Amino acid sequence: MKFQIGCKSNLYPVFIAIILLLTFGTIKGQEKKDTTIILISDLRVQLESTSALNDMYNFKFDKAEQQFRKLMKRYGWHPLPYFLLGLNEWWKIMPDTKNTQHDIRFLAYMDSTIAVAQNLRENFKDYKLEAAFFLAAAHGFKGRLFADEERKNWRKAALEGKAALKYMEECKEKEELSPELLFGDALYNYFSVWVPENYSALKPIMWFFPKGDKKLGLKQLKEVSYNAFYTRTEAMVWLMRITNNYESDQITAFKVAEYLYQTYPDNPYFHRYYARMLYSRGMHLELELASKNIINRIDSGKIGYEATSGRYASFYLGQVYGNRGDLVKAKTYYQKAVDYSEQTEATESGYYLYSLIELGEINVKQGNNKEAKKYFNEVKKKSGRKQEAYKDAKKRLKNLEKARE
């Protein structure tokens, strides 16, 4: 069953009520001595969390959840375990953001994080600043979901972002939290400048926020990647994406992608991004192995490996074999890329459109001009007139007409 974004499902209030009932029951029975620990910087708690975090990023979600629930039993008065359970749900979303079936649990855990952090903040004076960190983090992740390309709920994203910023400002003075806290600062500094530069319609919304600094944001993101514990991997994900997509720094992006894939080899998102970087750098031998591995994992039903990753991998393999002149294999994989794209309704993506163009071109080389025209016309049908794929397909159709004359 799929759940739409938001709290409209009848199960949502039931789910969150159960969590909060367990939460405050745990708080009530918690021994006072536990509330002397600053959990986020406590080495013992970090050691307890290490295995669970590794399992989570390696897509062993059940194992990670079991360990996070053990933390909840011991530290039910604290927002940390609820935040980690929410993060566990977040990584179920990451490989295919069109799939909203995990949204309800993710949002419920983040709302529970907020409720528990507010309780800690109001009733335990010594933990006001640590609670503020988790309030900022939970609101930030909720905003990230609402701002996702598949959801685009900009109003909710802005409201969550504003709440996150409020709590970030509140807990800046806590020095021992700074490596974790810097993550939020880094993203804010970068995207508060990047968003209005790239989305002019959102400029009025950003007037209500303090001015950021992109260079400082990148510097902070690198620092978090080196020094933080809980937010280290999340910071590396953003560093990889930003340096590759927005900063044209493929060397940094590739190094981070390679590290993440080697460290968490069962994470399909890292696997896919690593393959993408291999493609960008023209490393075809490594790309062939990585892409075939993705396809094999999809075929074997490995958790997290689905059609989006298949679309990427199949296109890359089509390119690899096309460059080698193996038209039969290239055709097979381009058709797979088309099929995977249609499964996820990603028929406006470049991988889909250019797979169709390549299939058309292969048919031209094989003397099947009539079949080639079908592919080129399909590109024109599925793309906008201003898109390069549309112009490319139109040009190829003209060339076919000239050849026939």
Secondary structure as GFF3:
##gff-version 3
##sequence-region A 1 405
A	DSSP	alpha_helix	11	29	.	.	.	ID=ss1
A	DSSP	three_ten_helix	32	36	.	.	.	ID=ss2
A	DSSP	three_ten_helix	39	41	.	.	.	ID=ss3
A	DSSP	alpha_helix	43	57	.	.	.	ID=ss4
A	DSSP	alpha_helix	61	74	.	.	.	ID=ss5
A	DSSP	alpha_helix	80	93	.	.	.	ID=ss6
A	DSSP	alpha_helix	103	123	.	.	.	ID=ss7
A	DSSP	three_ten_helix	125	127	.	.	.	ID=ss8
A	DSSP	alpha_helix	128	146	.	.	.	ID=ss9
A	DSSP	alpha_helix	154	170	.	.	.	ID=ss10
A	DSSP	three_ten_helix	175	177	.	.	.	ID=ss11
A	DSSP	alpha_helix	178	198	.	.	.	ID=ss12
A	DSSP	three_ten_helix	200	202	.	.	.	ID=ss13
A	DSSP	alpha_helix	203	206	.	.	.	ID=ss14
A	DSSP	alpha_helix	214	227	.	.	.	ID=ss15
A	DSSP	alpha_helix	232	245	.	.	.	ID=ss16
A	DSSP	alpha_helix	250	263	.	.	.	ID=ss17
A	DSSP	alpha_helix	268	280	.	.	.	ID=ss18
A	DSSP	alpha_helix	284	299	.	.	.	ID=ss19
A	DSSP	alpha_helix	307	323	.	.	.	ID=ss20
A	DSSP	alpha_helix	327	343	.	.	.	ID=ss21
A	DSSP	alpha_helix	350	365	.	.	.	ID=ss22
A	DSSP	alpha_helix	369	382	.	.	.	ID=ss23
A	DSSP	alpha_helix	388	404	.	.	.	ID=ss24
###
